[in-house]
Amino acid sequence: MNPPTLLTGWGRTAPTAARVVRPRDARRVADALAGAGPRGVVARGLGRSYGDAAQSAGGLVVDCTGLTGPVRLDPERGEVTAPAGTSMGRLIDHLLPRGHFVPVTPGTRHVTLGGAIAADVHGKNHHVESSLGAHLRALTLCTPDGRVRALTPDGDDADLFWATVGGMGLTGVVTDATLAVRPVETAHARVDTDRTAGLDASLDLMSRAEHPYTVCWLDLLARGAATGRGVLTRAHHARVADLPRPLRSAPLSHRPAALLAAPPWAPPRLLNRWSVGAFNAAYHAAAPERRRGRVQSLSSFFHPLDAVRGWNRIYGPRGLVQYQFAVPFGAEDALTDIVTGLSRAGAPSFLAVLKRMGEPTPAPLSFPRPGWSLALDLPADLPGLGRLLRGFDERLLEVGGRLYLAKDSRASAETVHAMYPGLPAWRRTRDRVDPDGVLVSDLARRLRLV
């Protein structure tokens, strides 16, 4: 029997110990589920959920990174099929030289396909393309009863398909999936950049954007008229004719690489209101006021943080808390209140990303809804952090906002239940395939999801 392993999420908070197994096929996944034990089991990919979604204290964790194998592209159907342990990076590396790209990518390459489905990840194009689940054509799910189920979004068990999308691994273990993909001419984007003077200007430009990809970095320490100032980037996929001549001979050449590594240890409070304030001011000032048509590699546009290995270590030994929320259109005042509250509190976040959100998938636990999403990272040892975020939770509840389960590490069960009205329906589907409660995580226990 494997000895317990201490696990955390990407935020490096709340470690718990569990036995870890690494099956390499669906049969061994079924064996792991059958031998879960009284503390249950949960799947884990590359560990990029920020909180406790892929931990199970005293239980069993199924490391799905062993579920690998051939990636099969069908260019005529515009679909790719891959094992669930395939990383988003490997999927992109396979597709781009063949003139295709994933329909949705989160902000890192380092997430498995199964994990991306479990979190129903979204990207910079949610306002036009929704989240990953909208492009998922089929998946194979291993459930605690030993069955291996082939699911589709409109098949006989569509309820289970949609309960799995965004279901945080609590309906079964995904072993492979088929995803729609898009043709591209190059491995580059054509990027427009605007430096904005405040939050209202950022929202206005984002509302009028016709680009398929839009994202805005915000300076959450700026005050007064500059509160919420930002750097807005919008992009299209570049065509061959858009590329500088030296790049046209190999337009699909794709070589992402981590260029730097964060130090293995950083002192507590390295990131504070003064150090982050100086960085934010310099970053905002260095951004072009208005620049059009810059050609940028897809890897640097979509996954800039991947260029720094282990960047989460710079938050120090206590780790970080990511707070990602969404508010509906018409509730921009709540967004303004939260941005202003962060500024007044001097909360040192240099990773603050604003996105415009579009139509959701039918998945009851999927996070995005039409409106605005803001994601920000804060040092976990920031004095008064818990009180500050609880106040924001209350403001979100007033306007029908919600938190992203894949990023959460500290919300209360009552808050999350009020934010997700589809939870009872999701539970009914989940209980049908797991009546004994075999599938459970630290997040599920903390939020009383199961």
N, C-alpha and C positions, 0 to 999 in steps of 0.2 A: 504494500500500500504506500502511495506517495506521501511524504511528510507534508504538513501544511506549508503554504507559501503566503507571505504577506503581500497583499495587493492594494493598490490605490487607483483612482482615476487620474486623468491628466493633471488635475489640480493638486495632486499629492496631499490630499487631506483625508482624514478618517480611514486609515489603513485597517484592514481586517484580514484574517488568515483563513485560507480554505485549501482543500486538496485540489490539485489541478491535473487534469488529464488532457491529452492532445490527440484526439482521434483523427484518422486519415480518411475515413469514408463513412457513409451513412450507417452501415451496420455497426461500426464501433460507436457512433453517436448514440444509436439505440441502446447499446450495451451500457453506456455511461448513464443514460437517463434511467435505465432499469435499476442501476446500482447507486442511485443518488444518495440514499440514506435519509434520516429524519430531518436534516437541515436543508434538504432540497438542493437544487442545481440551477445554474444559469450559464448561458453562453457568454464568451468573451472574444473579442477580436484583437485589435491592436492597442486597446486601452486608451482610446482618445475621447471617450465620454469623460466629462470633467469631474463628475461626482462618483457616486457609489452604484451606478447602474450595472456594472459588470463585476460586482463583488457579491459574495455570499458567505457571511461570517459563519465558520464552523461547518460549511457545506461543501459542495463540489462545484468547481468551475470548469466548464468545457472550453478549452482553448481551441478556437476554430481556425487558427492560422495554419493548421495542418491540412485543412480541406482545400487542397490546391490541385491543379491539373491543367489540361489544355483549355485555352480560351478560344471559343469558336465564333467567328464572325460570319454572318450571312449577309453579304452586302446587298443582295437582291431584296431581301425582306427588311433590311435596315435594322438588324437585331444582333445582339451578341449574347452568348450563353457562357457562364463561367461558374466555377465552384465558389461557394460562399466565403472561403478564406482568401480569395483573390483580393489584393489591395486595389484601391482606386488608382494608385500609381501604376501598378502593373497593367491594369485594364487600359489606362490611357496610353502606356508605352506600347501595348499591342495594337491599339486602334489607330493612333496617329500616323504611323508610317503607311497604313492602309487607307488613309484618307477619311477617317471617321473620328468622332469625338463623343464622349459621354454627354447625355442630355442635361445632366445636373451634376455639379461637383461641389462638395463643401470646401471649406477653406484650407484643407490639408489633403495631401495624397495618401496619408497614412491612416486610412480607415478601410476595413474590409467591406466587401459587397454585402455580406450578411449584416454587419453592424450598420451600414448605411441604410439598409431596409428597416432594421429594428428602430432606428431613429427617424426614419423618413426624412433624410437630410435634404436641405435646400441650399441654394447658392445665390449668386448675384443676379440670376435671371428668374427668380420666383414670380415677379410681376408679370411675366409673359409665359413661363413654362411650368409653373407650379413646382412641386417637390418631386423627389425621385419616384415615389409611388405612382405618380401619373404616367410614368414611362415604363413601368414594370409590366412585362407581358406574362410572366409565369414564375413560380418559385416552387421549390420542393422543401417540404417541412417535415421534420421528424418530431413526433409528439410522444408524450410520456407513456402512451398505451402501446408503444412499439410500432405504430403505423408510420409509413412514409407516404405523405400525401402530396400529390401534384395539384397545385392550386393556381387558378387564374382569376383576374379581377371580375369576370362575369360568369364564372363557372358555377357548378352545383354547390360549392362551399365558398362562395364569394365572401360571406361574412367572416370566415376564418382568414381568408387572404387579407382583407382590410384590417382585421384585428392584429395581424402580424406586422403589417406596415405601420410603423410608429409604435408598436407594442412592446418595445424595450426588451425583447427576447423572452417574454413571459407567456407566449403561446406555443413555443417549440423552438427547435434549432433549425435554421435555414441551412440547407446543404448545397444548393445551387440555385441560380436564377437566370432568367432571360430578360434582357433590357433593350428597349429601342435605342438606337444611336443615330447621330446626325452626320451627314457628309460634310467635310471641310476641305478646302484647297490647301491650307497651310497650317503650320504649327504656331501661328502668331495671331495676335489681336491688333486691331486698329483702335487706339485708345484716345479719348478726349478727356482733358483734365480742366477743372475749374476750382479756383480757390474761393471759398465762400466766406462772407463776413459774419454770418450768424446762422442760427438754426432755421429761421424762417426762410432765408435765402436758399439753404440746402434743400428744404422740403419743396420749395417752389420749383427749383431746377429739376429735382428728381421727379416731380409730378408731370413735368412737361417733356421728359426724356423719351425719345423714340428708340433708344438703344436696347438691344436684348439683354445687356449686362450693365448693371448700375450698382454702385456702392459708394458710401461716403464715410470717410474717417472723420471723427469729431474730436475737437479739443474740449474735454470735459472739465478742464481747470480754468478756461477763459471765463471772464466775468463781465458784467455790465452789458453793453451793446454787443460785445463779442461773444457772449455766451453761446455755445454750440457752434462756433465757427468750424469750418471743416475743409477737407480736400475731397472733391467729388470726382470720381473716375467712372467713365462710361465707355462701353466698347462694343464693337462688332467683330466677328471673325474676319481676319484679313484674307483677301484674295491674293493670288500670285501677283497681279498687277499693282497691288498696294506695297509690295515689298521693295526695299532697296535692291539694286541689281545684284550685289554679292550674295543675297539670300535666295534669289530666284532659281538658282541651279539646283537647290535641294530644299524646296519650300516646306516639306514635311519633316525635315530634320528636327530631332527632339532629344535634347540631352539635359534633363533636369539634374541638378546636383546640389547637395548641401555644401555651401561654401565656407561656413563658419560653424563653430561649436560653442555653445554656452559653457562657461566654466562649470566643473563638477560641483562646486559649492559657491554660494553667494551669501554674504552676511545678511542678517535680518534688517529689514527696513532700507535696503538698498534703493528700492523704489518708493519714494515718498513725494509729497506735494512739491518739493523744491526740485528734485532731480527730474521727475516726470514733467513738471511745469516747464523746465528749461528745454527738455526734449520736444514737448508739444509746440512751444513757441517757435523753436528753430525749424521743426518739420513744416509747420504751417507757413512760415516766412519763406522757406526754400521752395515750396510748391509753386508752379507757374500760375499766374493769375488766370490765364486762358491759353490752353494749348490744344491743338487739333491734329488728329491723325498720326500720333506717334505709334510706330510699330513696336510691339513688345511681345516677347515669347509668352505662350499660353501658361507655361509653368510659373513665370514670374508674376503674371497678372492674377492668376487664380490662387496660387499657393506661395505667397511671398515669405511667410513665416517658415516654410519648410527649408528655406536656405540657411536657417540657423538650427542645428541639431540641439535638441534638449532645451529649447528656449524657456520652457516652464521653470527651469532651475533658477532663473534670475530673480524669481520672487522670494527666494530664500527657503530655509528649511521648513517653514510653516505652510508653504504652498500658496495657492491662489484660489479665489472664488470667481467663477464666471457667472455673470448675471445676464441672462438673455430673456427679453420679454417682447411681447407684441401688443400693440393697441390698435383697435379698428380705426378706419377712416372716420373722421368726425370727432375723434378723441385726441387730437393733436395737443390740446391743452395738458393732458396727462403726460404726454411725452415731454413737453416743455417743462412741466413741474419737476419731473425726474431729472432731466438734464440740469435744471437750475439747482435742484437739491444736491446733486453731485458736486457742482461747482462751489456752492456755499460750504459744503462739508470738506472741501479740499481733498476729495477722494482721488488718489493718484492712479488713473487708468490711462495708459498710452495706447491700449488696444480697444478702441471704441468704434464699432462698425454699425452704421445705419443702413438698412435695406428697405426697399418698397416691396410689399408682399401682394400677391395676386390670389387667384382662386385656389381653394384647398382641394386635397384629395378627400374621398369619402372615409378615410381612416379615422375612427373615433378618437384616437389618442395622438393624432398628428398635430404638431405645434402650429404651423402657419395658418393665418387667416388673412383676408384682405385688410391691409392697413400698413403699419410701420413696425419694423423690428429693430431693436438696438441690443447689441451684445457688447459687454465690457468686462474686462478683467481687473480684479482688485486683490491686493495682498490679503491673505486670509487673516493675518494678525493686525489688520488695521483697527485701531481703537474705535469702538462704537459701530462697527460694520453691521453686526446683527440687527441693532436697533434701526439703523439707516435703511437696510433692505426690507425689514418688516414694514416700515412706513411706506415704501414703494409698493410692496405687495398689496397693501390696503388701497392705495390709489388705483392700482390696476384692477382690483375687484370692483371698484366703483364704476369703471368704464367698460367692463367686459374684456379686459386684457388677460393675458396668460403668460406663464413661464414655460421654458423649453425643458422637458424632462432630461434630455441628453446632456444638458449643461448644469442641471440643478444639483446642489449638494447640501441645501440647508432649509428649504421651504417646509412648511407644516402640511400635514395631511389635509386639514380642513381647507387651507388655501387652495391646494391643487384640486381637490374634489370640486370646489366651487368654480374653478376655472375650466374644467373639462366636463361639460354636461353629457358627453357621450360615454363617460366611464361606466355607468350601469349596463349599457348595452354591450360594451366591450367585455365586461366581467361575465355576462351570460355566455358569450361565445367562448371565452377562455375557460370557464368552468366546465363547459361541455367536453372539451378535449383534455382537460387536466383536473378532473373532479377531486383528486387527492392532494392537490396543491404541491406537486413535485417541483414545478418551476417557480423559483423565488429568488430575489436578489435583496441586497441591503436597501436599495432604493424602494423596492416593492414593500418591504417591511416598514420602512420609515414613513412612507406615504400611504400605507394601508391600501395598496392597489389590489392586493390579492387576499 
